[in-house]
Amino acid sequence: MSDEGAEMRCIDWRRCFQCLDILRSFRMAIHPASLILCLAALAATFWLGVLVDQFPAPVGNTEAKVAGGSFFENMYHIGTVTLWGDWALPYVGGATWDDFFAFLMTPASAAYSLVALAVEYWKQTPLFAFINTVLALGIWALVGTAVTRMAAVRVAREESVPAKQAVCFAVRKWPSAVTSPLIPFGVLVFLALVMGAFAGVTLMVPYVGEWLVGLLFFLPLLLSVVLALIFVGGAFSVGLQWPTIAAEGSDAFDAISRSISYISSRPWKYLFSTVFSLIYGCATFILVKFVAFATLFIAHEAISMFSWGEGDLTEKISRLWDTPTLAHPWPEPGFEQYWSEPAASCVFMFWIWIALGLMMAFLVSFFFCSQTVIYFLMRKAVDATDTEEVYLEEGEEEELPLEDAGEEAGPEAPETQPSAPPPAAEPEPPAEETGGEDEGGEGDTEEGEKEEET
């Protein structure tokens, strides 16, 4: 019986369960460059919408037509009350599992409220909704492509792309990033208008129109099925289009074809990966919210501890900035303020909103990063393309070398300067004639050997 020891092999859980690669999204989402880009895009989208709302009707002044107040008030409510939610843990303070689930899914609730608000604006104030949609699409096409570019290189090569380089890439790919979400819906609207025009004009013919439309009504139904599939494919593929552009360096048509092809080939894999990323993102967002609250609370209490004095001196920090609580961390001025305190309070509010804005930016950054990871998983499942393959522009391979390449090549040999050519050899002097002496010596030795034998 052989005494050879059995080799113990560990299980590669990521190879067995490829969805675990989505867990890398959190680390990529909290990258400072991604957070700052998403925060800038959020601020630009919000304040441009507020600016457009200041115009008179029918462009702005949406408060008179949309329930809930102005654009500022509606967005503020979604970004604060809906997104923060009511903190609840099962069996703590009378909370139930339903309360905890509602608290866990606050990002999904905020996204649903945002979509419902956008639909309401399209119904009541279409011009305002159109202007804001164009502005938001232009902003997020740039930022989304830059964030997904950084995530794509990180997934494939485990290297960080500088923010400036990612933004330059996004600027070059901005036309494709803008048009890729619009093409499916543009085709949908065009075909729907053509179908409606033919059917409507035919229906207007007296006595005969209704019979023609009725007999050929199966044609609009078949075309409607195609339009429904275009809508579903376009809606589900939006999340993969910008990662496609970032990973492949392709155009809008390639992004649409790849994303729709991957989803239609492996629909259940994409659905499971999306649901897994949603639950994981909501769970990690609880941690991010708690860190944001702890940051504000510690800063407030640390300053208040050293507010020495009596009367107004001890309450000064509370007048500038009310104590944040777990139920309401949003910055609000305190009670009665004096002299320059109202202006100083605005400066406090600015920095506090930066901290809370980074918390909101995490959600957007996580969405882009998780969709990038899902794109690589879908590409590997459908096209059998290695995860390490990613589009690199000229000069990027030198700036972002592969880690494995350095290990295989070994340490670089030090550069040596070419040595000078050796000096020419001097001619040797002519050799002396010693042939006779050598022959004589050989003869003496032979005679001595014969004498010894005799």
N, C-alpha and C positions, 0 to 999 in steps of 0.2 A: 504494500500500500504506500503510495507516494506521500511524502511529507510536505508537498508543496502547499504554501499558504494561499488561501482564497483571497482574491483581490476584492476589497470592498469599494463599491462605487456609489457615489451620492446621486440622488435624484435631482435632475434639472427641472425644477417646478415650473420655470418660465417656458420651457419647451413643452411640457405637458399641458400647462394652462397658459396659453399665450395672452389671455386677457390680463394677466398679472403685469404685463408691460405698461398697462394704463396707470399703474401705481407710480410710474416715473413722472406723470404729469404734474404732480404736486411740486416736486423739486424744480421742474422747469417753470412752473407758473409763478413761483415766488422769486424768480430772478429779478433783480432790481431794474434792469433795462426793460423787461416785459411789463412790469408793474407801472413804471413811469410812462411808457408809451400808452398803455391802456388808460391810465389816469388822465393823461392829456387829451385823449380821444373822448373820454366821458365828459370832461369839462367843456371841450369845444362843442360837442353835440348838444349838451344841456343849455349852455349860454347862447348858442346860435338860435336854438328853438325859442328861448325866452326873448331874444331880440326880434325874431320874426313875429312873435305874438304881440309885440308892441305896435305893429302897423295896424291901421284901421281895417275894418272889414271890407271886402271878403278875404283879405290875406291873413290878417291877424284878428285880435280881439275875440279869441275863442271862448272866453268866459261866458258870453251870452248864449252860446249854442251848445257847449259841451258841459255836461253835468260834472260837478266836483270842483269847479273853479277854473282858474287860469292854468296855462301850461306849466308855470312854475309850481303852483300848488299841487297839481296832479302828479308831476314827476317827483316832487319832494315827498309826497305821501308814499309813493311806491318805493323810493330809494331809502326811506327811513322806517316807517311803521311796518310796511309789508315785508321788507327785506330783513329787518332785524327780528321781528316776530316776538312772541311771548316765550321767554325762557321756561322750559318745563322738563322735569325729569320724572319718570314713572314712580308713583307712590311717594313723591316728595311734595309736601304742601297741598295734598289732595289732587295732584296731577295724575292723569291716566296715560295709557299708551297712545291713545288717540291724540292727546295734547302733545306728547313728545314727537309723534310722527308729523303733526302739523308744524311743529317747530323745526324738525329736521328738513322738511321740504319747503322751507321759506324761499330759497332761490327759485324753485319751480313756480311757486305762487307769485313771486314778483315778475317772473318772465311771462306768466299767463296774464297778469294784470297789465303788463306793458303791451302785449299783443292786443288785448281787448281795448285798451286806450287808443292804440293806433287805428284799429278798425273803426272805432267811434269817430275819430278825427276824419278818416276817409269818408265816412257817411255824412257828417255834419259840415265839415270845412275842408273839402277836397283840395282846394288850392294851398291852404296851409299845410296839409298833409303831404302834398306833392313836393313842395319846397323843402320841407324838413327831411323827406325821404331822400331827395337828391343830395342834400348836404350830408346826411348821415352816411349814405352809401359811399360818397367820395372820401369821407374821413376814415371810415372803418375799412375800406378797401386798402388804403395805404397802411394803416396800423395793423390790420389783420394779416396782411401779407408779410410784414416785417416780423411780427411775433411768430408766425408759423415758419418763417425762414429760419429763425434762431432755433426753434424747436426741432425742425427737420434735421439740421446739421447736428444738433445735440443727440438726437435719436440714432442717427446713422453713424456718426464718427466720434461721439462723446467729446466734442470740442465746442467751445463757446464762440459764437459769431459776434463781433463787436456791433453795438447798436447802430453806429454810423454806417457800417457796411450793410447791415440788414435793411436799413431805411433806404439806402441807395438802390439796393436790389428791388425793394418795393416800389420805388419811384419809376424804375424802368419797366416793371410789370404792372403798373397801375392801370393802364387801359384794359389789359386782359382781366385784372381783378374786378374792375367795375362792370365790364360787360358780361362776365360769366354768369352772375346771378340773373341778369336781365334777359339774356337770350331765350331761355325756356319760357319765361312768362311773356316775353314779347311774341314768340311764336304762338303761344296759347291765345293771347288777346287777338292777334291777327286772324287766326283760323276761326275763332269764335265770331268775330265781326263779319267775316266772309260768309260763314254759314248762316248767321242771322239775317244778313242782307239778302241772300238768295231766297231764303224761306219767306222772309217778310214781304219782299217784292212780289213773289209768286202768290202769296196769300191775298194780296190786294186785288188780284184779277177777279172781276165779278163772276159769280156762278161757277167758275172753273177752278179758281185758285185753291179753294179749300180742298177740292177733290185731288188736285195734283199734290199738294203738300201732304194730305192724308195718305195717298198711295205710296209716296216716296219718303214717308216719315222715317223709315228704317235707316235711310242715309244720314240724316242728322243725328240719329241715335248712335250709329257706328262712329261717326266723327266725334261725338261727345265722349264716347268711351276712350278714344285716342287722346282727347284733350284732358280727360281726367287722369290718364296715365302720365301725361306730360306734367300736369300739375303736381301729382304725387312724387314723380321722379325729380322734378325741379326743386320741390320743397325739401325732400330728404337729402338731396345731393349738395345743397348749399354749404353744409358744414364741411364737406370734403373738397370743395372746389379750390379754395385758397391754399390748403395744404398741398394739393396737387401742383399748383403753380409754384409753390415754394420748393417742393421736393424734386420736381421734374424740370423746372424752368421753362414750362410750355406755355401755350396760349390759352385763350378762353375755350375754344372748341375742344381741345384735348382735355382740359379740366372737366368739361361737362361730360364728354364721352367716357372718360375713365371713371368718374364718380358714379355715374348712372350704371355703367357696366359692372362695377364692383358690387354695388348694392343689389342689383338684379341677380347677379350670380350667387351671392351669399347673403340673402336678406336676413336670415335668422342670426347669422354671425354678427352682422352689422347692428341689428336690433339689440342683441344681447350685450355687445360691447358698449353701445350707447347708454343702455340702462345701467350697466355696471359703472360707467364713468359718471352718470348722473348721481347715483347713490354715493359713490366715493367723493365726488365734488361737494355734495351737500354735507357729508360727514366732516370733511376737512374744513369746510366753511365755518362750522361751529367752533373749531379750534382758532381759526383766524379771527372770528368775532370776539372770542374771549381774550385773545392777545390784544386786540385793539382796545377793548374796555379796560383791561389791566394796565395798559400803557397810559391811558388818560387818567385813570383813578390814581395810580401811583404818582404821576406828575402833579396832580392837584393836591393830594394829601402831603406830598413832600414839601411843596411850596408853603402850604398852610401851616405846617409845623414850625416854620421859621418866620412866621409873621408875628414878630414880637410887638408888644405894645398893648394899649388898652383901647377899648371902644372901637372906633372905625378902623384902626390899624389891623386888628386881628381879623376883621371881616372883609378886608380889601380884596383878597383873591376870590372870595365868594361873590363879591359884587361884580368883578370882572368876568367871572366864569363860574356858573353854578356847579355844584358837585355832581359829577356824572354817576349814574346808577346803572345797575345791570338791566333794569327795565327801560331806562331812557338815557342813553349815553350821549345823545345829540347835544351840541353846544348851545346854550342859551345864556343870555346875560342874567346876572343875579338881580337882587333887589335894587333899591334906589342908588343911583350912581352920582358922583360929584365931579365937577371940574372936567379934567381931561380923561376921566375914566371911560366915558362912552366911546371915544376914538380909540383908546388903548384896547378896549374890549373887542373892537373889530379886528385888530391885529391878532388877538388871541383866537378869535373865531377862524381866521384864515388858516393858521397852523393846525388847529384842531380838525378842520375840514380836510386838510391835506392828509392827516393820519386816517380819518375815516374814509376818505376817497380811495386811499390805497387798499383798504379792506374791500371796497366795491370793485376796484380794478382787478383784484385777485380772481373774482368770478369770471370775468371776461378773459383774462389771461389763461385760466384753467380750461375754459371752453376751447380756445384755440389750440392749446397744447394737447389736450386729450383727443381732439379731432385729428391732429397730426399723427399721434400714435396710432389711432384707429386706421388712418389711411395706410400707414406702413403695414399694419397687420392684414388689412384687406388686400393690398397689393401682393403680399407674400402668399396669401391663400389662393388668390385667383391667378396671378401671373407667375408664381413661383420665383419672384424676384427677391434677392437677398436684402435684408434690412440695411446692410451697409452701403447700398448703392444710393447715391444722392447726386443731384446736379450741382456741379461746381463750375464757376466761371473762371476765366483766365486769371491766373495769379492766386486763386484761392487755395489751390493744392499746396503751394509753397508756404502760404501763410498759415494754413490749417493742416499740418501733416498728420497722417494716421499714427496712432500710438503703436500699433503692431509693426508698422514699417520701421520704426526706430529700434524696436527690439530685435527684429530679424537682421537688420543691417549691422547691429553691434555698435560699439563705441567708434566714433569717427577717428581715423588716424590723423595725427597732427600733420599739418601741411609742412612739407620740407622744400626748401629752396633748391633748385637745380645746382649741383656741385660743378665747380670749374673743371674743364677737361684736364686730364693728367699731363704733366710736362713730357715733352718728347724724350725718348730714351737716348742716352749718349752712345755713340759707336764704341763697341768693345775693342781693345787693342788686339793685334794679331797673336794667336796662340803660339807658344814656343814649340819647336820640334822635339818631341820626346818619344817618338815612335821607336827608335833604336834601343833606348834604355828599357822600354817596356818589353820589347821582344827578348832582349838579353836576360832580363829578370825572369821571364817565363821559361827560357831554356835552362837556367840554373836550377829552377825548382823541379823540372822534369828529370834532370840528371841525378838530383838528390833522391828522388823517389826510387829510381832504378837501383842505386847503391844500397838503399835500405832493403829492397826485395832480395838482392843477392846475399 
